[in-house]
């Protein structure tokens, strides 16, 4: 299957950065037993990965802009920009848990038109381009066909107690857990979205995310036939305060459950 030039550029960059992160991850597992711990080392690994991605992508697309977790925004002259998270799932990486990824998206005039989420440990490359479908390597992705919310597996990402939406999410977790099949907390927004696209999960929601957490996963979900939106209102989910994704059969009930639980918490 022939890949587009832009997809090839992203894949090559992600795979190069992944080799550096895999080496660093091996060191982190050794550092876990040290008194100081691996936090400083992981921060350096994150920066090394972003440096590799920026170098590779800016060389291939010289006039494009960038939005990155570490460097922030770099303006370009083209209507395109890369949105990058060099290490999504940092806390998992920090503790030697093999569930983290690299994510790259392409945004054209405010719309996400392509994205990849690469899990180097499992060598799973989730990818999608607008109107071209979503894939795990060369296998076409389809969302789950499960219709019953009570049998659906849902993921979320908990936020710090000091955040204003924390109490709402606790209420939502209780509501979703009581109505769905079960709730999981894996620690990587990009992989949660990719798992929805792959049919491994029926739904996912989270608050306080950044654009680089959501951008690539959002197009992978949509191109696999799923739905993604802001939890409240009609904001672009990539830039919203809260995001919800799921298959079309449970999406409406899932979103209503979240909104209702939040409203009941406000009224309490």
N, C-alpha and C positions, 0 to 999 in steps of 0.2 A: 504494500500500500504506500503510495507516494505521499510524502508529507510536504506541507507548504514550506517555503523558505523561512518564514517567521517561526514556525513550529520547530524546524531543525535548529535554528539559532537558539531557541529557549532550551531545547533538549540537550544540546551540546554544553551550554553554560551550566545547567543544573547538574549534569553528570560530572563535570569537572569539579564544581564546588562540592559535590557529594563525596568525592574521593578524599578531599581534605577533611571533611566532617567525620567520615568513617574512621580515619586515622585518629582524630581527636577524641572520638567517642571511645575508642579502645583505651586511651589514656585516662579518660574520665572514670572508667570502671576501676582503674587502679587507684586513682586519687580519692575514691570514696572512703577508703580506709584511713586516709591521712587526717590529722587533727584540723588542719586549715580548711580542707575540703576543696572542691573543684570549681567554686563559683568564678574566681578570676580567670581561670583557664577557659571556662565555657564562654565567658564574655569575649575573650580573645578569639575563640573558635568562631563565634558568631560574626565578628568583624572580618575575620579572614574569609569566610564564606561570602560575605557581601562584597568584599574587594574583588574576589574572583568573578562573581556574577557581573559586577559593574564593568570590570575590565573587558570581559568577553562580550557583553551585550552592547556596550558603548562603542567598541571597535566594529561590531557588525552593523550597528544602526547609529551612525555618528550624530545625526541631527534630532534624535528622539530624546524626550525628557524622561525623568525617573522620579518615582516616589518610593522611598526605601525606609525600612524601620530604623536603621542606624544613621544614615546620612541625611534623611529627610528628602525634601523636594529639590530636584535639579531641573531647571527649565530647558526645553529644547525648542527648535524652530519648526519641527514637524507637528502635525495634529495627533501624534501618537506619543504614548509614554509607557514605560515598563513600571509595574507595581510589584515590589519584591519583598518577600520575607526570607532572609537567608537561613533562618533556623526557626521554624514554627514548632512549638512543643519544647521550648527551652527548659522548662522545669523537668520534663521527663528526661531530656538529655542530661541535665545537671545531676540527676539521681541515678543515671545509668539504666534508665528504662528505654527499651528499644522501640519507641513510638514517637517519631518526630519526622520532619520533612522540610523540603525546600519548595517554595511556591513562587511562581512568576506569572503575571498576567499582562496582557496588552490592552491598554485603554485607548480608544479613538474618540476624541471629542466628547468625553464623559461616559462613553459606553464600553463595557468590557467585551472585547471581540475574540479573545483567545486566552487560554490559561493552561498551566500545568501544575500538578502537585506531585512531587517525587518523594517517595518513601525509600531511601537508600538501603535500609536494613532488609526490607522484604523485596527490594528491587521492583517496586510497583510504581509505574509511571501513569498517573491519571492525566488525561489531556482532553481539550475540547477547543473547537473553533466555531464561531458563529455560523449557523446553518450547515454545519458539516458533521454534527454528531459528537458524542463523547466516547472515549475509548480508554481502556486499560491496556497499555501497549497497543496491540492491534485487535483486541477484542472489543466489540461494540458494547457499550454500557447501557443498561436499561434500569430504570427505577423499579422498586419492588411493586408487585401487583397486589399486595395484601390490602384488603378492603376494610377490615375490621380494626378500628382504633384500639379496641381492647386486647388485640393480639399483636400490636405494633411495638417494635423496639425503637426507643427514642433516646437520643443523646443530648447532652447539654454541657456547658462549661460554667462552673460556679465562679462567682465574682467575690472580691474581698468584702468582708463585713462593713468596712468603712464607706463603701460605695452606696449612693442613695437608692439604687435599684436592688440592693441585696435582699431586703425584706420581701420585695415583690417576687424575686426569683425563688426564694424559699417556699413561698405560697404556691408558685407555679410548679415547682418540683413535686410538692405534695399532691396537687391536683392532677398533674400528668401521670404520676406514679399510680394513683388510684384508678385512673381510667384507661391507661395503656397496658401493654404487656409487661414492660419494664423500662427502667431508665438507666443509662450508662453515662459515665464521665471519664473520657479517655485522655483529655488534655491537649488536643490539637484541633482547632477549628477547621483548618483546611482538610484534614483527613476525615473529620466528621462529615463535612459536606461531600467529600469524595465517596464516602461509604454510603451516603444517601443515594448518590448517583449510581453506585454499583449494586443497589438493592440489599445491602447488608444492614442498613437501618431504614426505617420508614420515615423518620423525622429527626430534626435537630433544631435547637434554639439556644441563643446566648445573647448577653448584653455586653456593652463596653468593649466591643471589638474595634480593630483598626482596619482601614481599607485593605492592607496587605494580608490580613487574616481571611478576608471574605472574597476578594476579587476573583482569583482563579477558581475557587470552589463554586462560586455563583454561576459561572458559565458552564462548568462541568455538570452541575445539577440540572440547569435548564436544557442543555443539549442532550441529557439522558432522559428527558421527558418529565422532570420534576418541577416543582414550584418553589420560589424563594421570594420573600418580601420582608419589609420592615414589620416588626411586631405591631407597632402602633402607627397609624397614619399611612401615608403612601410615599414615604421617602425612598430614594434609591437604597436598596439593602446594603450596597457596598459602603455607603457613608451613613447608615442609620445607627441609632443608639442601640437598637436591638434587632436581631435577625431571626427569622423562622424559615425552615425549609422542610419539604416533605413530598411524598408522592401525592398525586392529585386526588386519590380516593379518601385519604384521611386528613388532607391539608386543612380544609375548612374547619372541621371539628377540632383539630389540634390547635389551630390559631384561636378559635373561640374559647377554648379551655384556658389558654394563656392569658387572653385579655380579661376573661371573667375572673380568674384567680387574682389578677392584679387589681381589678376594680374592687373586688371584695376586701382585699387587704387595705386599700385606701379608705373604704367605708368603715372598716373596723375601728 
